[in-house]
Amino acid sequence: MTSGFNQSGKQMALAELAAKISDGASVALGGSFLHRGPFAFVRELIRQQRRDLEIIKQSPGYDIDILCRAGVASRARAGIVAMEGNFGLAPWYRKAIERGQLKLEEHACASLTAGLRAAAFGVPFMPCGGLHGSDLPALNNWTLLDDPYGSGASTYLIPAVKPDFAVLQVSEVDRLGNARVYGTAHWDRIMSRAAGTVLVVAERLVETAVFEDQPEATLLPYFMVEAFTVLPGSAWPGSCTPYYDIDYPAVERYMNKEGSLEAHMAEAPELKETLHV
């Protein structure tokens, strides 16, 4: 890890980074299920008592569940929502839907990706295959377009989805804001290109030479990143390859109906870490 001179002015504490999210904002969250999600950032939104957030993610789980549990999220555009096979469905998310506390625009992962891709490409909609026979087009009033080139095929058009923010958990960042991940990028690349502002939570701060030596591994070039924080363990209780795996006992405690949200929040490693600046 590098020592601390913040050349770019982009590095800040977790609380300061989360304070950039205002009530009512739409926020795309990186990662997938319990893997490499910006979970410390999500918990900080709860501490700061944000309200009326829209959450955008193809495959959320713990993140949207705890935001519903804390009353932070009121809207969502999401595909599959689950705590993975070990734990089943996301219970507080489900309760929020059933009680009318969360307004859901239900997607397939592919349709939400198409909407984000439209925003990233600067067009009002994007074709998406594989939706014939589904109830989703009628539920969301998506338009069916016949092929104008005469093949006889048709495809549904997904309106552009442009989040106010994309918040991404990355493996490494440098002082300028260049960022990369190890392992799959999940949906992070298209989220970052679609969003108005990109914020980053990183496991490690490294020298810029790391990116110069392997530029093809850069997921986010510095000019796309408005601000970042460096906080080891910040994807807890999820995983962040190659540093740590899912903390399954912690997830089990979170899922225990007899446990409190306050007790879970008190376990969070970001309460024990000091920001490296």
Solvent accessible surface area in square Angstrom, and as a share of the most:
residue,aa,sasa,rsa
1,M,108,0.48
2,T,16,0.10
3,S,88,0.57
4,G,29,0.28
5,F,151,0.63
6,N,43,0.22
7,Q,115,0.51
8,S,40,0.26
9,G,55,0.53
10,K,40,0.17
11,Q,13,0.06
12,M,25,0.11
13,A,44,0.34
14,L,19,0.09
15,A,50,0.38
16,E,98,0.44
17,L,0,0.00
18,A,0,0.00
19,A,57,0.44
20,K,70,0.29
21,I,0,0.00
22,S,69,0.45
23,D,88,0.46
24,G,31,0.30
25,A,6,0.05
26,S,11,0.07
27,V,0,0.00
28,A,0,0.00
29,L,0,0.00
30,G,0,0.00
31,G,0,0.00
32,S,13,0.08
33,F,42,0.17
34,L,1,0.01
35,H,62,0.28
36,R,8,0.03
37,G,0,0.00
38,P,0,0.00
39,F,0,0.00
40,A,0,0.00
41,F,0,0.00
42,V,0,0.00
43,R,0,0.00
44,E,17,0.08
45,L,0,0.00
46,I,21,0.11
47,R,76,0.28
48,Q,48,0.21
49,Q,129,0.57
50,R,36,0.13
51,R,108,0.39
52,D,70,0.36
53,L,0,0.00
54,E,14,0.06
55,I,0,0.00
56,I,1,0.01
57,K,0,0.00
58,Q,0,0.00
59,S,3,0.02
60,P,0,0.00
61,G,0,0.00
62,Y,0,0.00
63,D,0,0.00
64,I,0,0.00
65,D,0,0.00
66,I,0,0.00
67,L,0,0.00
68,C,15,0.09
69,R,45,0.16
70,A,20,0.15
71,G,39,0.38
72,V,0,0.00
73,A,8,0.06
74,S,32,0.20
75,R,74,0.27
76,A,2,0.01
77,R,60,0.22
78,A,1,0.01
79,G,12,0.11
80,I,95,0.48
81,V,17,0.10
82,A,14,0.11
83,M,0,0.00
84,E,38,0.17
85,G,82,0.79
86,N,100,0.51
87,F,40,0.17
88,G,35,0.33
89,L,103,0.51
90,A,2,0.01
91,P,31,0.19
92,W,39,0.14
93,Y,24,0.09
94,R,127,0.46
95,K,67,0.28
96,A,5,0.04
97,I,58,0.29
98,E,116,0.52
99,R,159,0.58
100,G,65,0.63
101,Q,106,0.47
102,L,7,0.03
103,K,157,0.67
104,L,58,0.29
105,E,61,0.27
106,E,76,0.34
107,H,7,0.03
108,A,34,0.26
109,C,33,0.20
110,A,57,0.44
111,S,0,0.00
112,L,0,0.00
113,T,16,0.09
114,A,2,0.02
115,G,0,0.00
116,L,0,0.00
117,R,88,0.32
118,A,0,0.00
119,A,17,0.13
120,A,30,0.23
121,F,130,0.54
122,G,68,0.65
123,V,63,0.36
124,P,98,0.62
125,F,90,0.38
126,M,30,0.13
127,P,68,0.43
128,C,11,0.07
129,G,56,0.54
130,G,78,0.75
131,L,6,0.03
132,H,104,0.47
133,G,90,0.87
134,S,46,0.30
135,D,120,0.62
136,L,27,0.13
137,P,5,0.03
138,A,84,0.65
139,L,112,0.56
140,N,31,0.16
141,N,132,0.68
142,W,18,0.06
143,T,82,0.48
144,L,84,0.42
145,L,73,0.36
146,D,104,0.54
147,D,45,0.23
148,P,106,0.67
149,Y,202,0.77
150,G,65,0.63
151,S,83,0.54
152,G,76,0.74
153,A,60,0.46
154,S,34,0.22
155,T,36,0.21
156,Y,36,0.14
157,L,19,0.09
158,I,1,0.00
159,P,74,0.47
160,A,36,0.28
161,V,3,0.01
162,K,126,0.53
163,P,1,0.01
164,D,68,0.35
165,F,28,0.12
166,A,0,0.00
167,V,0,0.00
168,L,0,0.00
169,Q,0,0.00
170,V,0,0.00
171,S,0,0.00
172,E,4,0.02
173,V,0,0.00
174,D,0,0.00
175,R,37,0.13
176,L,64,0.32
177,G,0,0.00
178,N,16,0.08
179,A,0,0.00
180,R,19,0.07
181,V,22,0.13
182,Y,77,0.29
183,G,59,0.57
184,T,87,0.50
185,A,26,0.20
186,H,62,0.28
187,W,72,0.25
188,D,0,0.00
189,R,123,0.45
190,I,29,0.15
191,M,0,0.00
192,S,2,0.02
193,R,84,0.31
194,A,0,0.00
195,A,12,0.09
196,G,51,0.49
197,T,29,0.17
198,V,5,0.03
199,L,0,0.00
200,V,0,0.00
201,V,0,0.00
202,A,0,0.00
203,E,5,0.02
204,R,88,0.32
205,L,2,0.01
206,V,9,0.05
207,E,82,0.37
208,T,38,0.22
209,A,50,0.39
210,V,46,0.26
211,F,9,0.04
212,E,120,0.54
213,D,121,0.63
214,Q,83,0.37
215,P,86,0.54
216,E,138,0.62
217,A,36,0.28
218,T,31,0.18
219,L,4,0.02
220,L,0,0.00
221,P,31,0.20
222,Y,107,0.41
223,F,147,0.61
224,M,45,0.20
225,V,4,0.02
226,E,85,0.38
227,A,1,0.00
228,F,0,0.00
229,T,0,0.00
230,V,0,0.00
231,L,9,0.04
232,P,38,0.24
233,G,18,0.17
234,S,1,0.01
235,A,0,0.00
236,W,28,0.10
237,P,0,0.00
238,G,0,0.00
239,S,8,0.05
240,C,0,0.00
241,T,74,0.43
242,P,90,0.57
243,Y,74,0.28
244,Y,64,0.24
245,D,100,0.52
246,I,11,0.06
247,D,46,0.24
248,Y,77,0.29
249,P,76,0.48
250,A,0,0.00
251,V,0,0.00
252,E,98,0.44
253,R,119,0.44
254,Y,2,0.01
255,M,39,0.17
256,N,74,0.38
257,K,163,0.69
258,E,164,0.73
259,G,30,0.29
260,S,52,0.34
261,L,28,0.14
262,E,126,0.57
263,A,58,0.45
264,H,6,0.03
265,M,21,0.09
266,A,67,0.52
267,E,57,0.25
268,A,0,0.00
269,P,29,0.18
270,E,17,0.08
271,L,99,0.49
272,K,147,0.62
273,E,71,0.32
274,T,109,0.64
275,L,40,0.20
276,H,79,0.35
277,V,95,0.55
